[in-house]
C-alpha cells in the first residue's frame, strides 16, 4: 500500500466525524462484521496485555480497501497506549502510526454560560489526545477469522477514561509528562526519530 496520504491519516477526525462513525457501525452489518474481525486480530496478537490499549475508542473506520482494512483509535493524552504493544502488530504484518493531537469536544453544561450564545448547543473545548492508526492486511484478517473474541474478562474503568478527558492536562508538570511519553515511544518503537522508520512496516511518526 502506498503512503502518500500518511500525513493526512488524522486530519479529518473531529467530534462530528466520530459520531458519524459510530452511527455507521450500528447501521451496517458489513461494517460491524469487519470490525469484529479487526478486533479479533488485535486480541489474538495479545495487544491488550500492554498498558492502556484496551481503553482505545474507535473514531474512524473500518476503512476497507482492496488489500487492507484500517481503523483509527483515540486515547486521552495521559493514557497513552504502551508503544511496545505496537511491535506485536508490526511483527504480524500490520502498519501502525501514532500522533499527538487535539480534538474539540463539548464542555459539560452547568449553566447558560456553557452554551454557544443564542443557541442550545454547548461550547467546545480542545482536549489533548493520542491517535493511533492501525492497518491490517485482509489476508491476516482471513487467517485469524476462525478464532474467537473473549473480552468479557477485561475490566475497563470508564470513570478513569472520562476523568482523564476532563483533567487539566496543561498543569505545571505537563512538560515532564510529554518527555516521559516521548521516551516511551522511543523505547517501544526502537528509538524511532520523526520521519525515519525504526523497523520494516512501521510508519514514521
N, C-alpha and C positions, 0 to 999 in steps of 0.2 A: 504493500500500500504506500502511495506517495504521501509525503508530509508537507506539501506546500501550504496547507492551512493550519499547521501546527500551532502557530501563534494565535490563531483565532478560535481555538477549542472552546474557550470560556467567555468569549466576547458577548454572546447572545444569551447568557444566563442571567435572568433577573427574576424578581418576585412573581411577575405575571407569567413568565415562561415556565416557572416551576409549577404553578397552579395548572397550566395547560398540560404539562407533562403528566401530572397525577390524574387529571381527568381523562387523558388519552389512554392511560394504562387501564383504568377501570371500565372504559367503554370498548376496549378491543381485546378479544380473546387471544388474537395472534400476538399482540404485544405482551400480554400477561404471560403466555406460554414461553415466549422468547426470554422474558425477564427471569422466569423461573429456571430456565436452562442456564442463563448467565450466572444467576445466584449459585447454582449447583457447582459451577466451575470454581467460584470463589471459595465455596465451602470445602470442596474436595482438595483444594490446594493448601488447606489449613491456614488460610489467611487470617481467620478470626482468632487464631491463637496469639496474634500480635496486638498490642495495646491499641484500643480505640477504633479499630477497623469496623467493629460491629455497630458503631454509632453513626456511620455514614448515612446520609439522606440522599436518595435519588433526586437529581434536579434536571437531568436531561437524558433521554433515551427510553428504550433501546433504539439506537440508530442502526438500521440494518442495511448493509451494503452487500455486494456480490460475494465477498470472501470473508468479511468480518462483521462483528456486532460490537458497538461501543456504547458506553454509558458515562455520564459524569455524576460524581457524588460530591457532597459538601459536608464539611465538619466545622464546628466552632473553632475559632483560631487557637484557643488554648487547649483544644482536644485534638491536636494533630495526630493522624494515624501514623503509627511507627513505620518509617520508610523501609525498615528491614523486611516488612511483610511484602513489599513490592517485589523483592527478589524472588519470592515464591512464584509469583505470576510470570515474571520475566523468564524464569527457568523453564516454564512450560510453553513459551511462545507468545505470551501476551505483551502488549505495549502499554506503558504507564507514563503519565505526565502529572506532576504536582504544580500547583500555582497558588501563591498567596494573593488574596483579592479582598474586595469589599462588596457587599450587597445591600441594597436598600430594603428595609423591612418595616412594616407598620409598627408604630410605637404603641405601648399599652395605653388604652384610653381611660383616664381617670376623671377628666373634666373637659369643658368645652375648648380649653386651650390646646388639647391634644388633637383636635380636628383641623383639617385644612380650612382656612377661613371661607365661610359661605357654603360649606359642604358638610356631608355626614361621613366623609372619608378621613380616616386617621392620618396624621402626618407620618412621613417616612424618615427613618434614621439609618445611617450607614453602620454596618456591623462587619468586623473583620472575620474572614473565613479562610479555610483551605478548600480548594477544589482539586479533585483527582479524576483524571481521565483514564479509563480502562478500556482497552480494545482487545477483544478475544477473537481468534480465528474461528470460523464456522466449523472447520474440521475438528477443532478441540471441543466445541460445544457438542458435536455429534458423538465424539468418542466417550464423553462423560455422561451422555444423556440417560444411560441405563442406571445411573446411580440414584441416590435418594437424598432428599433435603431433610435435615433434622436440626432445626434451630430452636426447638422448644425448650431445650435445656439451658439456653443462654438467657441471662437476665440483663436487659438494657435499662439503665437508670435514666428514664425520660426526664425526671426532675433535674438531674445533673445536666442533661443536654440543654434544657430550657434555661437554667440558671447561667450556663456558660454564654448563651447568646445575650442575656440581659446584663452580664457583668461589664463593668467599665474596663476595657482592655487597654486603655491608654494611661494606666497608672504608672507610677514612677519607675517600677521595675520592668516595664514593658520592653525596654531595650534589651535587658538581660535575657528575658524570655525569648525574644526573637533570636538572639545569638545562640541560645541553647537549642532552639528548634533547627536553626541552620546547621548546627553541629550534628544533630540527629540525621539530617538529610545527607550531609557529607559522609557520615559513618554508614548509614543504611544503603546509600546508593554508590558506595565505593569511592567517596571523595570527589564526586562529580562537580565540575565547575559549570557555571552558566554557559550554555551553548555547546558544551563538549560532553558527549555520551560517555558514561563510565563503563558501560558494558554493552554488548550487542543487544539490540532490541529495546534499550532504554532511551526514550526521547529526551533531549536536553531540557533542563529546567529554565 
